Amino acid sequence: MKQTILMKNKLFILLFCSVCLFVMLVFSNSLQAQENQLNLENKYQLARNYEQAGDYSRAESIYIDLLKIQPWNQTYIIALNNLYLQFKKYDQSIKLLENSLKLNVNDVNAYGLLGTTFYVMGRQNDAFNTWNKGLEINAGNQINYRIIANYALENRAFDKAIEYLLRGKEKSSDPKIFSYDLANIYAANMQYNLAVDEFCLLVINDPLQLEVVKNRIAIFLSRPGAGEAAESSIQNFIASSDNRTLKELLAFVYISNKNYDTAFNIIQEIDKTSDAKGAVLYSYAQQLYNDNIFDTASKCYAAIINNYKSSPYFPSAKIGFAKTLQSSVESNIESENPSWKQVSDYDISNAEKFEKVIKQYREIIETFPNSQMSAEAIYRLAEIKFHKQLEIEEAIELLSSIDGGQLNYSVYPAATELLGDINVYMGNLSKAEVYFQKAFSLNNKNDINQNRILFKLAKLYFWQGRFTVAGNNLSKVTKNLNNDFANDALELELLITTNKQDSLNLAKYASASFLEEQKKFSEASSIYKELFDNKSLLFISKLSAYNLAEMLVAQNLYDDALNVLTEIIENDDSGLINDKSYFLSAQIFQFALNNSNKAIKFYQNILEFYPNSLYFDRSRELIQRLNNKDGITK
């Protein structure tokens, strides 16, 4: 019994030792394999470093050594082959790739690379035969047609690339990817009709591709001849296939080509034939409105209003039509008299032009009482009354009628904020503070709106002389430097921080800033000039100088403004506001004095001396516009 137990124990110990030995051997081999692979990777990286340093001979030698160890490694093969091609060692390249194919006769990339070598040698027939052989050996794999086509493309053998893609498309059960590739090649070679033909076939077979196709066509549609070719191609397909998706694509092309009336006719036809009851028209109207194509958007909205009075889109079309009419009026005013001034009074000279818009909003208020639609109409009407007609009492009455109670009007936060703006203009800062604080709480899920309102509150506290509270609000705004108010907030925060000890002059600056906000430019100018003349104030004096120039511009005193700006540029060693001063000077010459030569000179100063300026991109754009524009006094 004891002998049996002892024998079992010996067998167990022997078995255990064998297992341990086996595990140790496996682990040892694994470590050795990892170490070998690491050595190979280090050698490969060393070869890359030699290559980048221009020591190609050593790089080539290492690549050859690596391939002796791993002759199948594609990374090493491609690296060595690139070197051979770079130095026109074509025979070595051919030998390398033929050896690779001996190891793996189905390696489509090796055929592609070998064909490339033949092609760059000028042996085009050999190149084409090699690529064809790669496809014949792998005829069942559709993706290989794209791989070989890509090698043809890299060598600018466009006709061959097209041939391979067409062959792949024929064999493929899902030809979409081939159509996209073909369309890209056609477009790159200015064969726009063939490119659009491919896109048409795509959307016929799969309407869900429409948005992707629109984006692809948009890439080349503005090129000479592309727009007309696209229209013609789609029209030909529609002639043989009355397809809604094709018509939508044609409408998109017409809009892109600015053939808006023709686009509208197609949109209206699509809506009618599909019994959409205004849905298609409304979708396009919204898109056109967002793209600032107001006339055609108005036609789409009007078509719904006139033809689909029972449609669920009718109320939205009514407000959409009114908003579009308002935007159209504002756009026409802007084109006639561009609003280039950074500070300006409310312009009520065009008040009568908004009467038709006002009529539309009043009609909506009467037709859809106590609704989101009427609330938005009231808000927009109040905006016009305040900003365009300066009828303040009516604006307040309208805004006060928007109740944020049970109906939870979406415009209620904006209406509350606008009441704050109006009270600032009227000088009622205490009331304005209440409205801004309420608007801030109502926008608790909108960071953009909250940052704007925080900045308004900060300025309000600044005007009241509550500099610490203002600074606290400004620091919240500047936490995210990507928001639209961060730069202005940083400037005001710096002003408060550096001048806290001089509260008297800081308060003077604040009072001038408040008068500026109220559009009392003459009174603000007097205080800014006083501060500007006191050169011991440093930062306050510099900011006051620039603000004084803005006040003078607002009063159309352009020569006086230029004198102030010139003094800033010549004497501001800190450069804190020089770029702004150059930009405002350029704007005066461009828009007020109609002198493009001098405007360009000041814009160029920004490009030359202030490459990091916020005005850099805008200055470059305006220089290009001035250089391309005719009819400007030079």
Secondary structure, DSSP 8 states (H G I E B T S, - for coil): -HHHHHHHHHHHHHHHHHHHHHHHHHHHHHHHHHHHHHHHHHHHHHHHHHHHHT-HHHHHHHHHHHHHH-TT-HHHHHHHHHHHHHTT-HHHHHHHHHHHHHH-TT-HHHHHHHHHHHHHHT-HHHHHHHHHHHHHHTTT-THHHHHHHHHHHHTT-HHHHHHHHHHHHHH-S-THHHHHHHHHHHHHTT-HHHHHHHHHHHHHH-GGGHHHHHHHHHHHTTSTTHHHHHHHHHHHHHHH---HHHHHHHHHHHHHTT-HHHHHHHHHHHHHHTT-TTHHHHHHHHHHHHTT-HHHHHHHHHHHHHH-TTSTTHHHHHHHHHHHHHHHHHHHHHHHS----SS-----TTGGGGHHHHHHHHHHHHHSTTSHHHHHHHHHHHHIIIIIT--HHHHHHHHHT---STT--TTHHHHHHHHHHHHHHHT-HHHHHHHHHHHHHHTTT-HHHHHHHHHHHHHHHHHTT-HHHHHHHHHHHTTSTTSTTHHHHHHHHHHHHHTTT-HHHHHHHHHHHHHHHTT-HHHHHHHHHHHHH-GGGTHHHHHHHHHHHHHHHHTT-HHHHHHHHHHHHHH-TT-SSHHHHHHHHHHIIIIIS--HHHHHHHHHHHHHH-TT-TTHHHHHHHHHHHHH--S---
